[in-house]
Amino acid sequence: MTTIGDMDEDALIALFAPRLPASDAEILGPGDDAAVLAVDGHLVVSADVLVESRHFRREWSTGADVGWRAAMQNLADIDAMGAVPTALEVTLCAPASTPVDWVLGLADGLREACEPHGVGVVGGDLSGASEIVVSVTALGETHGTEPITRADAAAGDVVAVSGALGAARAGYEQLARELRVDEEAVQLFLRPRPRIGAGLEGALHGATAMMDLSDGLVRDAGRLARASELELAIDSALVPVHPAATRTADALGAGPDALAWALTGGEDHHMLATFPRASAVPQGWTIVGEAHEGQARLLVDGAEPTSRGWDHFDSGTPQG
Amino acid sequence: MTTIGDMDEDALIALFAPRLPASDAEILGPGDDAAVLAVDGHLVVSADVLVESRHFRREWSTGADVGWRAAMQNLADIDAMGAVPTALEVTLCAPASTPVDWVLGLADGLREACEPHGVGVVGGDLSGASEIVVSVTALGETHGTEPITRADAAAGDVVAVSGALGAARAGYEQLARELRVDEEAVQLFLRPRPRIGAGLEGALHGATAMMDLSDGLVRDAGRLARASELELAIDSALVPVHPAATRTADALGAGPDALAWALTGGEDHHMLATFPRASAVPQGWTIVGEAHEGQARLLVDGAEPTSRGWDHFDSGTPQG
């Protein structure tokens, strides 16, 4: 098995770069001091990092899975502003013992996630390290709408989500227990599939505030409530639980709770948004509550939730 | 001593974020899913990663030194396109044992390097990890000039550099030998000081090809030669050796060679560019050679050099 320690940096880049997708906005691609892009409108930019053993495990995720996830969670951040993603910059740190195939797989996963959206990997950097770290900066641009922040929800708005929740956590629970009972959930954990474009759709329908659900509905809705200085009241009976989460919970027995996974699980990357009235909510989205004057906090079924999603700084279980 | 493992992520961000500089181009700063920037012209984007024990050592560099260097090498990449830097995205991975002061120092170093140029840190991400990894993506925009790549040097062009070379390597040599004989060189290793704006100046003077000197003149000029498919001939007697490199070499004795450091040392981040004629070269730059039809290679004093700078994928000595 050839490892990246067996190759020099230029040789590795020569294998890696041609697998990366090109951006529709690209004027100059990778290989120079910087890439050059055409931007039409406001530039929207976000960054996320994935660290081995914290955000992914190599026993569970292939290089392509990690590339897919690194791209998708960043595309979702751009989408959550109501913007259109155009390009990624990717830095990869990896031990010399990392198989070349793992690294080339990462490029393939980036391509598979980005290419359907015209998004390119326009540059980056490679370095040795003692563990794998993938850092992605995503760029996008607004197309005729103002960027949608988390801060502009208004009292009386309805709260909605763009997809069913809990599948990623259900997949994680299976892998953690070494009991694979529902392959769809496992795949949605390894390769989250938010509908990129849902955020733009929300913006075009007049969303007042929006974010993507990366750390779980409870934690993220609490953030939106605080940013907008409103009380968000969610009715758990309205929260759409992904069928794969329900199937997984049923198959694993009484302990696990599909609704709890939908509320706190995270990593689904669907949109959470507020709209001025129910009739503005796009088809396919689900209303889960409403915004009120009051304390800047989240209520679930009338009470403040205690479970907060999770904290990526914990030294505890890698959750993905 | 408080470490970042003693704090939760939100509390750390609440201390870290206010120390970061704001961008002149900022419409929406950090804290949402993404930042929003105004862009006027082409967008220029580049990324670099710094890994503990490979690109810096905590015994040598404070958090502020690392923040400074992470910013400066990225600003130089944007400058090397003839563009004006506007904003950075920064992801930081660090062990739970990292002192909070080190992390806050990183923010201070980013600010000190960026603020004079109106460059902001507009977003990023934090994660635990087993070693410190700082990944920076820099954004900039062209102001009325075309981006200057490495590929458009022409036969007959003169080759010039925008500053004296070898000081960073001279600083490294002192730290590696635990013999501090010239503090200016040490400081230029810990905090490289390329003149940001030299690249734009080169572009306005009609530079045909340009890059910043990160891996040493020999290695980087070889890259420019290959990208432009020309022979670059450098006369080592013309290469400007930084006085601090000369002083360091003199003080350390016969072995070290200030000219060799200037040729292969790297990390100075001055500009290397080609111009159509000597009279086009901006004041303060130094002509070091010329471009010819011929093999796509670098010649130094008529011969192909064997020393190549260094390879960041080596498991060998961390060089900065």
Contacts between the chains, C-beta under 8 A, distances in Angstrom:
chain1	res1	chain2	res2	distance
A	4	B	313	7.0
A	5	B	313	7.5
A	5	B	315	6.9
A	7	B	313	7.8
A	8	B	311	5.6
A	8	B	313	6.4
A	9	B	311	5.5
A	9	B	312	6.2
A	9	B	313	4.4
A	12	B	313	7.3
A	27	B	42	6.1
A	27	B	147	7.5
A	28	B	147	6.2
A	28	B	149	6.5
A	31	B	227	7.7
A	32	B	81	7.2
A	32	B	149	4.9
A	32	B	150	5.6
A	32	B	151	7.5
A	32	B	211	7.5
A	32	B	227	7.7
A	33	B	46	6.1
A	33	B	77	4.5
A	33	B	78	7.7
A	33	B	80	4.1
A	33	B	81	5.8
A	33	B	150	7.4
A	33	B	210	7.9
A	33	B	211	5.3
A	33	B	212	6.1
A	34	B	44	4.7
A	34	B	45	5.8
A	34	B	46	3.7
A	34	B	77	5.3
A	34	B	78	5.8
A	34	B	80	7.3
A	34	B	81	4.9
A	34	B	83	7.2
A	34	B	138	7.5
A	34	B	140	7.4
A	34	B	147	7.7
A	35	B	44	7.3
A	35	B	45	5.3
A	35	B	46	7.1
A	36	B	42	5.1
A	36	B	43	7.0
A	36	B	44	5.5
A	36	B	45	7.9
A	36	B	81	7.0
A	36	B	142	7.7
A	36	B	147	4.7
A	37	B	42	6.9
A	37	B	43	4.4
A	37	B	44	7.9
A	37	B	45	6.6
A	38	B	42	6.6
A	38	B	43	7.4
A	39	B	39	4.6
A	39	B	42	7.7
A	39	B	43	4.6
A	42	B	27	6.1
A	42	B	36	5.1
A	42	B	37	6.9
A	42	B	38	6.6
A	42	B	39	7.7
A	43	B	36	7.0
A	43	B	37	4.4
A	43	B	38	7.4
A	43	B	39	4.6
A	43	B	43	6.3
A	43	B	139	7.4
A	44	B	34	4.7
A	44	B	35	7.2
A	44	B	36	5.5
A	44	B	37	7.9
A	45	B	34	5.8
A	45	B	35	5.3
A	45	B	36	7.9
A	45	B	37	6.6
A	45	B	87	7.2
A	45	B	89	5.9
A	45	B	122	6.4
A	45	B	123	6.4
A	45	B	137	7.9
A	45	B	139	6.7
A	46	B	33	6.1
A	46	B	34	3.7
A	46	B	35	7.1
A	46	B	89	7.3
A	46	B	123	5.9
A	47	B	89	4.1
A	47	B	90	7.4
A	47	B	91	5.2
A	47	B	123	5.8
A	47	B	124	5.1
A	47	B	125	5.3
A	47	B	135	7.8
A	47	B	137	6.6
A	48	B	91	7.3
A	48	B	125	5.0
A	49	B	91	4.1
A	49	B	93	6.0
A	49	B	125	4.8
A	49	B	127	5.1
A	49	B	133	7.9
A	49	B	135	6.8
A	51	B	93	5.6
A	51	B	127	5.0
A	51	B	128	6.9
A	51	B	129	4.9
A	54	B	127	6.3
A	54	B	128	5.8
A	54	B	129	7.2
A	55	B	127	7.3
A	77	B	33	4.5
A	77	B	34	5.3
A	78	B	33	7.7
A	78	B	34	5.9
A	80	B	33	4.1
A	80	B	34	7.3
A	81	B	32	7.2
A	81	B	33	5.7
A	81	B	34	4.9
A	81	B	36	7.0
A	83	B	34	7.2
A	87	B	45	7.2
A	89	B	45	5.9
A	89	B	46	7.3
A	89	B	47	4.1
A	89	B	137	4.6
A	90	B	47	7.4
A	91	B	47	5.2
A	91	B	48	7.3
A	91	B	49	4.1
A	91	B	135	4.4
A	93	B	49	6.0
A	93	B	51	5.6
A	93	B	133	5.6
A	96	B	313	7.4
A	96	B	315	5.6
A	122	B	45	6.5
A	123	B	45	6.4
A	123	B	46	5.9
A	123	B	47	5.9
A	124	B	47	5.1
A	125	B	47	5.3
A	125	B	48	5.0
A	125	B	49	4.7
A	125	B	135	7.6
A	126	B	49	8.0
A	126	B	312	7.6
A	126	B	313	7.0
A	127	B	49	5.1
A	127	B	51	5.0
A	127	B	54	6.3
A	127	B	55	7.2
A	127	B	312	5.5
A	127	B	313	7.2
A	128	B	51	6.9
A	128	B	54	5.8
A	128	B	312	6.9
A	128	B	313	5.2
A	128	B	314	7.5
A	128	B	315	6.5
A	129	B	51	4.8
A	129	B	54	7.2
A	129	B	131	6.7
A	129	B	133	6.4
A	130	B	130	6.0
A	130	B	131	5.5
A	131	B	129	6.7
A	131	B	130	5.5
A	131	B	131	7.4
A	133	B	49	7.9
A	133	B	93	5.6
A	133	B	129	6.4
A	133	B	133	4.9
A	133	B	135	7.6
A	135	B	47	7.8
A	135	B	49	6.8
A	135	B	91	4.4
A	135	B	125	7.6
A	135	B	133	7.6
A	135	B	135	3.7
A	137	B	45	7.9
A	137	B	47	6.5
A	137	B	89	4.6
A	137	B	91	8.0
A	137	B	137	3.8
A	138	B	34	7.6
A	139	B	43	7.4
A	139	B	45	6.7
A	139	B	139	7.9
A	140	B	34	7.4
A	142	B	36	7.7
A	147	B	27	7.5
A	147	B	28	6.2
A	147	B	34	7.7
A	147	B	36	4.7
A	149	B	28	6.5
A	149	B	32	4.9
A	150	B	32	5.5
A	150	B	33	7.4
A	151	B	32	7.5
A	210	B	33	7.8
A	211	B	32	7.5
A	211	B	33	5.3
A	212	B	33	6.1
A	227	B	31	7.7
A	227	B	32	7.7
A	311	B	8	5.6
A	311	B	9	5.6
A	312	B	9	6.2
A	312	B	126	7.7
A	312	B	127	5.5
A	312	B	128	6.9
A	313	B	4	7.0
A	313	B	5	7.5
A	313	B	7	7.8
A	313	B	8	6.4
A	313	B	9	4.5
A	313	B	12	7.4
A	313	B	96	7.4
A	313	B	126	7.1
A	313	B	127	7.3
A	313	B	128	5.2
A	314	B	128	7.5
A	315	B	5	7.0
A	315	B	96	5.7
A	315	B	128	6.5
